[in-house]
Amino acid sequence: MVQLIGRRLIQLVPTIIIISMLIFGLQQLLPGDPALVMAGEERDPEVIEQIRRQYRLDQPIPVQYFYWLKGVATGDLGESMRLKEPVARLVMQKLPVTLQLASMAMIIAILIGIPAGVVSAVKKDTVWDYLANILSLWGISTPNFWLGIMLIFLFTVKLGWLPASGYVSPFVDPAQSLKTTILPAFVLGNAIAGILMRHTRAAVLQAMNSDYVRTARAKGLLEGRVVLRHALRNALTPIITIGSLEFGTLLSGAVLTEQIFSIPGFGKLIVDAVFNRDYAVVQGVVLVTSATYILLNLVADIGYILVNPRLRTS
Amino acid sequence: MSASVAALAAEPAIESPRRRAWRRLKRRKGAMVGLAVIVALVLMAVFAPLIAPYDPAQQSWSAVRKAPSAAHWFGTDEVGRDLFTRVIYGARASLMAGVISVVLATSLGVPLGLTAGYGPAWLDLIISRVTDAMLSMPFLILAIALAAFLGPSLSNAMIAIGVTATPIFVRLTRGQVMAVRTEDYVESARAIGNPRWRIALRHILPNVAPQILVQMTLTIATAIIAEASLSFLGLGQQPPAPSWGSMLNSAQRFLTNAPWMAVWPGLAIFVAVLSFNLLGDGLRDAFDPREK
């Protein structure tokens, strides 16, 4: 097991190096002189020269990349031009907010997607199956920023039950924190629920046709026990993989959702950085998101092995 | 002689794979509804000047934020522009972004995937590693970063979405090529001395095309949402040109007084994305060899 994880970690090294090249390469896409673009409205030659020196723009690209990578390896992601703060510190401040939102969204997605998928598979070709499929298509096809706007209209403007924006940490006031994050979490979880439902349905249907389910039924076990203890348990392997991968998608989805609900997380950080031409922050956010995504892939691999005894022993 | 001709005539005609897929697709109501809506949306986008009752940029200070009425079916926006007209014209940006970015992703991804799957091993290694790396970067965040560095415009948004979607096609094509490269027809083509590029283009590509078509349809749905997201953030279509995403952005500010401003563009995105998803699902089933 440890050996397997070690092997997976080694396999990640080239991927991480290429990602770092791609993210560094983004800077080369800036039209014209990057120092001028980074300076924005500022036209003072001294400031421009300072930017050129600070980002080593006067040096060859491989040298710039080497210094940038050296900084990243030591946790230095550069400095925000707008906020005059280290990017790493900004990212660490915002990441917990987005992770809280993403975790809540995943819980909502699991609570909706997995039961809907099981019901859909067990009651195949009935009205329940059609309803679950509609739910899934709704989740997959609804743009989450539109759903967010519509929910604000319903729950804030019309009913006045929940706040439209703002964020309170769960360590400060758990109840208020729940109130400020439940809508955005639902918006994010909605799409993932649709995807989870589809995969759960397919996996449970496949498991229900297998020999071990037939054997469990032949032993006289109750149908509920057959579905939950035998079919679903075996179907969990692909569901865990999809769930972990979709957790990474939540980080993407959070960009717009946080913007709509004014939640000061990771997504809002990148959007604000884009509009303020704070390129170091954009690069930093993409890098940390990709690293998180890779880590989640690794967790998915390990989860895969843990729930599947055949993989554990091989 | 005549007996054998009669026997041949009695044999059921061999159905071409394309015809079989179309027959199966026609049986799927959801896919056919999706296809019909897509055709309607395309016609709406092409003939927008003939269908739309107003000019999409025409402002009217006497009709600011008017609720839906006989004169303005979907109501008006914050500067008195007709929302029905703007939703119709908005289809142009969304469909164009969806289709062009996916065509870009396919034209980059499929040759790269073919090269990775059927070319030399060292090229496969490089292409696969870069693909893995790009797939490790969340789709929308990468698209936003690319669009931010390229500069805000619809064409840059399409490039950003296209480049971001490319690894999906590389991986899919490579996987399909790997699955068919040891098939008899590929081996035979090689045995008679065909060069690699000819085998890849003439023998392998037609056999992996159905899966690519399915993926293209589903990726158009993703690209439409991505374009709307970028336009919502101000990185796609620039005002005053209409786009469903940018319409939602301005609607957000007037939610209390003019909620209709948010309903129609969002509904339009939903219908377009749903239609491509339904068609993609139907095509996947229609091309599935396990299906009857």
Boltz contact constraints between the chains, C-beta under 6 A:
constraints:
  - contact:
      token1: [A, 14]
      token2: [B, 129]
      max_distance: 6.0
  - contact:
      token1: [A, 15]
      token2: [B, 132]
      max_distance: 6.0
  - contact:
      token1: [A, 15]
      token2: [B, 133]
      max_distance: 6.0
  - contact:
      token1: [A, 15]
      token2: [B, 136]
      max_distance: 6.0
  - contact:
      token1: [A, 18]
      token2: [B, 129]
      max_distance: 6.0
  - contact:
      token1: [A, 18]
      token2: [B, 130]
      max_distance: 6.0
  - contact:
      token1: [A, 18]
      token2: [B, 133]
      max_distance: 6.0
  - contact:
      token1: [A, 19]
      token2: [B, 133]
      max_distance: 6.0
  - contact:
      token1: [A, 26]
      token2: [B, 145]
      max_distance: 6.0
  - contact:
      token1: [A, 26]
      token2: [B, 149]
      max_distance: 6.0
  - contact:
      token1: [A, 29]
      token2: [B, 149]
      max_distance: 6.0
  - contact:
      token1: [A, 29]
      token2: [B, 150]
      max_distance: 6.0
  - contact:
      token1: [A, 30]
      token2: [B, 149]
      max_distance: 6.0
  - contact:
      token1: [A, 140]
      token2: [B, 277]
      max_distance: 6.0
  - contact:
      token1: [A, 141]
      token2: [B, 270]
      max_distance: 6.0
  - contact:
      token1: [A, 141]
      token2: [B, 273]
      max_distance: 6.0
  - contact:
      token1: [A, 141]
      token2: [B, 274]
      max_distance: 6.0
  - contact:
      token1: [A, 141]
      token2: [B, 277]
      max_distance: 6.0
  - contact:
      token1: [A, 142]
      token2: [B, 270]
      max_distance: 6.0
  - contact:
      token1: [A, 143]
      token2: [B, 225]
      max_distance: 6.0
  - contact:
      token1: [A, 143]
      token2: [B, 228]
      max_distance: 6.0
  - contact:
      token1: [A, 143]
      token2: [B, 269]
      max_distance: 6.0
  - contact:
      token1: [A, 145]
      token2: [B, 232]
      max_distance: 6.0
  - contact:
      token1: [A, 146]
      token2: [B, 266]
      max_distance: 6.0
  - contact:
      token1: [A, 149]
      token2: [B, 252]
      max_distance: 6.0
  - contact:
      token1: [A, 149]
      token2: [B, 262]
      max_distance: 6.0
  - contact:
      token1: [A, 153]
      token2: [B, 255]
      max_distance: 6.0
  - contact:
      token1: [A, 153]
      token2: [B, 259]
      max_distance: 6.0
  - contact:
      token1: [A, 157]
      token2: [B, 255]
      max_distance: 6.0
  - contact:
      token1: [A, 157]
      token2: [B, 256]
      max_distance: 6.0
  - contact:
      token1: [A, 248]
      token2: [B, 138]
      max_distance: 6.0
  - contact:
      token1: [A, 251]
      token2: [B, 138]
      max_distance: 6.0
  - contact:
      token1: [A, 252]
      token2: [B, 138]
      max_distance: 6.0
  - contact:
      token1: [A, 252]
      token2: [B, 139]
      max_distance: 6.0
  - contact:
      token1: [A, 252]
      token2: [B, 140]
      max_distance: 6.0
  - contact:
      token1: [A, 252]
      token2: [B, 141]
      max_distance: 6.0
  - contact:
      token1: [A, 255]
      token2: [B, 140]
      max_distance: 6.0
  - contact:
      token1: [A, 256]
      token2: [B, 229]
      max_distance: 6.0
  - contact:
      token1: [A, 274]
      token2: [B, 148]
      max_distance: 6.0
  - contact:
      token1: [A, 282]
      token2: [B, 145]
      max_distance: 6.0
  - contact:
      token1: [A, 282]
      token2: [B, 148]
      max_distance: 6.0
  - contact:
      token1: [A, 286]
      token2: [B, 141]
      max_distance: 6.0
  - contact:
      token1: [A, 286]
      token2: [B, 145]
      max_distance: 6.0
  - contact:
      token1: [A, 289]
      token2: [B, 138]
      max_distance: 6.0
  - contact:
      token1: [A, 289]
      token2: [B, 141]
      max_distance: 6.0
  - contact:
      token1: [A, 290]
      token2: [B, 136]
      max_distance: 6.0
  - contact:
      token1: [A, 290]
      token2: [B, 137]
      max_distance: 6.0
  - contact:
      token1: [A, 293]
      token2: [B, 136]
      max_distance: 6.0
  - contact:
      token1: [A, 293]
      token2: [B, 138]
      max_distance: 6.0
  - contact:
      token1: [A, 294]
      token2: [B, 136]
      max_distance: 6.0
